[in-house]
Amino acid sequence: MLVYDVIIVGTGIAGLNSAINIPKEKKVLILCKENSWDCNTFYAQGGISVAVDENDVESHVQDTLNAGAGLCDEKAVRIMCSEGRDAVNSLIKRGFEFDKDEKGNLLYTKEAAHSRNRIVHAGGDATGREMHLFLMQNNPHPLMYKTTVVKILFKDDRVFGVKVYHQGEFKNIYAKNIILASGGIGSLYEFHTNARTISADIQGLALECGCELRDMEMTQFHPTVFVSMEKARKQLLSESLRGEGALVVNKKGERFLFGYDKRGELSPRDIVSRAIFDYKQKHKGEIVYLSFENFEKKFFKHRFPTIYYNLKGLGFNLPEDKVPISPAFHYMMGGIKCDIDGKVSRFKNLYVVGEVANTRVHGANRLASNSLLEGLVFSKRAVDKILFNEQDFFIENFDEEKEVLFKQNDKTLKNRLRALMWEKVGIIREKDGLQEALHRVEEMLKLDIGKLLRLRLLTSKEIIKSALKREKSLGAHYIKE
Ligand SMILES: Cc1cc2nc3c(=O)[nH]c(=O)nc-3n(C[C@H](O)[C@H](O)[C@H](O)COP(=O)(O)OP(=O)(O)OC[C@H]3O[C@@H](n4cnc5c(N)ncnc54)[C@H](O)[C@@H]3O)c2cc1C
C-alpha cells in the first residue's frame, strides 16, 4: 500500500510553502478542491507585512497585539514577527521579486493600524497571485486537483490519511502526517471576498473527529468591497488604497468616518466596517463610495493594476469614478486550535497551518497583511517539526464506503444558511438574533442533507455558539448589549 510521508490539504500560501520546505526525496502529496489557484492566497492584493529591520520587530509585535485586542498569544505573535523576516528573505533568496524603487530598494506601503510602512507587495496589487505562481513553480511534489477531502481517517490519537472524492469516486489516501492548510470559511456568508473553494468543510471534519475550534466568533469583515455583482466572490478594494489616500465618502462626497473614529480612513478595518454599516442604516441605505480623487491616473494604474482592470471590466473608469462599497465577510481569525508548531493536541501527527489554524496570532482582530506572513512562518515551523520528529508508523485500513455528499435540497438550504449568517451572525450581532440563528441551524441539521452541507452547518453552529458565549464586544466581535 502506498503511504505518503505527508499529505498537504490546500494549495494556498500555507500549503505550498509547507511543500517547498519538504525535500523532494520525501513522499508528499498535495490536494486541492478545484484548480490550484482557486484559493484566497491567489486573490490577496495588498501585500505581506514584515518588520523592516530588527529594530522594527518590537513595533510590529505591538501593532499586532493592539489590533488583537488582548486575545493574542504574545509568544505566537513574537514568533511571527521575528521569524517573518527570515521567511520573507528566504522567498527573496529563492528568486521571488517584490516591487522595488528605481534604486532597487524594497517598496513598503502602509495599511490601517500599522504604525509605519511595512507591507511589501508584488505586481502592484497582485501579491497573492505572484506568490502563488512562484510557490507553484518551486514546488517539487505532486499535486492532485479537483479532489475534495471528505473524511479524516483516524483511530485513537493518530491520523492515518484522508478519504477524498475525486472524479466521481471515493478513495482513501494514507500518510504518516497530515497538514491541513485548507483556509477559512468565506462561503458561509452571503457576502464575502473569498475564493469559491473556501467553504468550512475541513473545520467541520475537525469537529467530527474531536478537535477543538477556538475563537470562532472572531470573524473579520472587510469595509471596502464592491458587492453589486453576480459572482459569489465579491470584488475587494484593498486596504492599501486607503493607506495611500482613497477616501470613504457619502453621496455628497463628504467624508464621514471621523464621526466614528479620529483615525478616519486609517482606522482598523472592523471600525470602518461598522461605521459604514451604521451610516447606511441611519441614512436609509444611502450608498457609500470609495473615492480615488487623490490619485493621479498613471500612478493608480501602475500601483493597482488588478483593481484598475477588474473594475474597468465592471464599467468603472478609475481613478475618476467613485465606486459604491459595502462591508463583506473577509477573514476568519478563529480556527482549529493548535500550538506554535501548528500541531493539534488531539492527534500525534495532525498539523494545521494558515487561515484554518488558530495559534491566536491574530487574537480578536487580524492586523492587515499579517495572514500571508502567518502562512509562511507557521507552515515552515510545522514542516520542521514533522521532519525532526519522524515517528514509527503502523498501518490501519479504513473502508472506502461512499459518502452521500449532496442531497436534493442542499442548495436552497445552503443559501438560506448564508443569508442567516449574514443577517444574524454578521457585523453587528444581538443575543436574540444569535439564539434564533442557533435554533435554525440546529433545525437544518436534523433534515435529510448531504455531508458537505452538514459540515458547513457544524462550523456555523460553532461560530454562533462562540458568539453567544462572548457577551461583550471584543475586536471583530461586536454585540449590542
Ligand atoms: C480578496 C482577498 C484579499 C486578501 N489580501 C490579503 C493581503 O493583501 N495580505 C494578507 O496578508 N492577506 C490577505 N488576505 C488573506 C489571505 O489571502 C488568506 O488568509 C491566506 O491566503 C490564506 O492562505 P491559506 O493557505 O491558509 O488558504 P487558501 O489560500 O485559502 O487555500 C486554501 C486551499 O485549501 C483547499 N481546500 C479547502 N477545503 C478543501 C477540501 N475539503 N479538500 C481539499 N482541498 C481543500 C482549497 O482548494 C485551497 O487550495 C486576503 C484575502 C482575500 C480573500
The ligand as a Tripos MOL2 file, in Angstrom:
@<TRIPOS>MOLECULE
LIG
   53    58     1     0     0
SMALL
NO_CHARGES

@<TRIPOS>ATOM
      1 C1         -9.5790   39.0890   -1.6700 C.3       1 LIG1
      2 C2         -8.5950   38.8280   -0.5670 C.ar      1 LIG1
      3 C3         -7.5160   39.6850   -0.3960 C.ar      1 LIG1
      4 C4         -6.5870   39.4440    0.6260 C.ar      1 LIG1
      5 N1         -5.4930   40.2450    0.7380 N.ar      1 LIG1
      6 C5         -4.5450   39.9380    1.6510 C.ar      1 LIG1
      7 C6         -3.3240   40.6740    1.7210 C.ar      1 LIG1
      8 O1         -3.0860   41.5910    0.9340 O.2       1 LIG1
      9 N2         -2.4170   40.3150    2.6620 N.ar      1 LIG1
     10 C7         -2.6060   39.2920    3.5360 C.ar      1 LIG1
     11 O2         -1.7500   39.0110    4.3780 O.2       1 LIG1
     12 N3         -3.7690   38.5730    3.4800 N.ar      1 LIG1
     13 C8         -4.7100   38.8530    2.5700 C.ar      1 LIG1
     14 N4         -5.8580   38.1110    2.5150 N.ar      1 LIG1
     15 C9         -5.9820   36.9410    3.3950 C.3       1 LIG1
     16 C10        -5.0730   35.8390    2.8700 C.3       1 LIG1
     17 O3         -5.1010   35.8560    1.4600 O.3       1 LIG1
     18 C11        -5.5090   34.4660    3.3530 C.3       1 LIG1
     19 O4         -5.7220   34.4810    4.7320 O.3       1 LIG1
     20 C12        -4.4380   33.4390    3.0420 C.3       1 LIG1
     21 O5         -4.0930   33.4960    1.6740 O.3       1 LIG1
     22 C13        -4.9240   32.0490    3.3960 C.3       1 LIG1
     23 O6         -3.9790   31.1360    2.9060 O.3       1 LIG1
     24 P1         -4.1670   29.6070    3.1930 P.3       1 LIG1
     25 O7         -3.0100   28.9370    2.5340 O.co2     1 LIG1
     26 O8         -4.3900   29.3770    4.6240 O.co2     1 LIG1
     27 O9         -5.5620   29.2260    2.4510 O.3       1 LIG1
     28 P2         -6.0510   29.4680    0.9710 P.3       1 LIG1
     29 O10        -5.0960   30.2610    0.1860 O.co2     1 LIG1
     30 O11        -7.4310   29.9720    1.0370 O.co2     1 LIG1
     31 O12        -6.0620   27.9920    0.3460 O.3       1 LIG1
     32 C14        -6.9690   27.0090    0.7800 C.3       1 LIG1
     33 C15        -6.7770   25.7310   -0.0290 C.3       1 LIG1
     34 O13        -7.4550   24.6470    0.6160 O.3       1 LIG1
     35 C16        -8.1430   23.8760   -0.3370 C.3       1 LIG1
     36 N5         -9.2630   23.1800    0.3150 N.ar      1 LIG1
     37 C17       -10.2190   23.7190    1.1220 C.ar      1 LIG1
     38 N6        -11.0600   22.7390    1.5330 N.ar      1 LIG1
     39 C18       -10.6160   21.5910    0.9710 C.ar      1 LIG1
     40 C19       -11.0900   20.2520    0.9900 C.ar      1 LIG1
     41 N7        -12.1670   19.8790    1.7010 N.pl3     1 LIG1
     42 N8        -10.4220   19.3230    0.2580 N.ar      1 LIG1
     43 C20        -9.3230   19.6650   -0.4720 C.ar      1 LIG1
     44 N9         -8.8290   20.9130   -0.5090 N.ar      1 LIG1
     45 C21        -9.4820   21.8630    0.1940 C.ar      1 LIG1
     46 C22        -8.5600   24.8750   -1.3880 C.3       1 LIG1
     47 O14        -8.8480   24.1990   -2.5990 O.3       1 LIG1
     48 C23        -7.3140   25.7620   -1.4460 C.3       1 LIG1
     49 O15        -6.3770   25.1670   -2.3060 O.3       1 LIG1
     50 C24        -6.7830   38.3440    1.5030 C.ar      1 LIG1
     51 C25        -7.8730   37.5040    1.3440 C.ar      1 LIG1
     52 C26        -8.7810   37.7250    0.3110 C.ar      1 LIG1
     53 C27        -9.9400   36.8030    0.1530 C.3       1 LIG1
@<TRIPOS>BOND
     1     1     2 1
     2     2     3 ar
     3     2    52 ar
     4     3     4 ar
     5     4     5 ar
     6     4    50 ar
     7     5     6 ar
     8     6     7 ar
     9     6    13 1
    10     7     8 2
    11     7     9 ar
    12     9    10 ar
    13    10    11 2
    14    10    12 ar
    15    12    13 ar
    16    13    14 ar
    17    14    15 1
    18    14    50 ar
    19    15    16 1
    20    16    17 1
    21    16    18 1
    22    18    19 1
    23    18    20 1
    24    20    21 1
    25    20    22 1
    26    22    23 1
    27    23    24 1
    28    24    25 2
    29    24    26 1
    30    24    27 1
    31    27    28 1
    32    28    29 2
    33    28    30 1
    34    28    31 1
    35    31    32 1
    36    32    33 1
    37    33    34 1
    38    33    48 1
    39    34    35 1
    40    35    36 1
    41    35    46 1
    42    36    37 ar
    43    36    45 ar
    44    37    38 ar
    45    38    39 ar
    46    39    40 ar
    47    39    45 ar
    48    40    41 1
    49    40    42 ar
    50    42    43 ar
    51    43    44 ar
    52    44    45 ar
    53    46    47 1
    54    46    48 1
    55    48    49 1
    56    50    51 ar
    57    51    52 ar
    58    52    53 1
@<TRIPOS>SUBSTRUCTURE
     1 LIG1         1 GROUP 0 **** ****
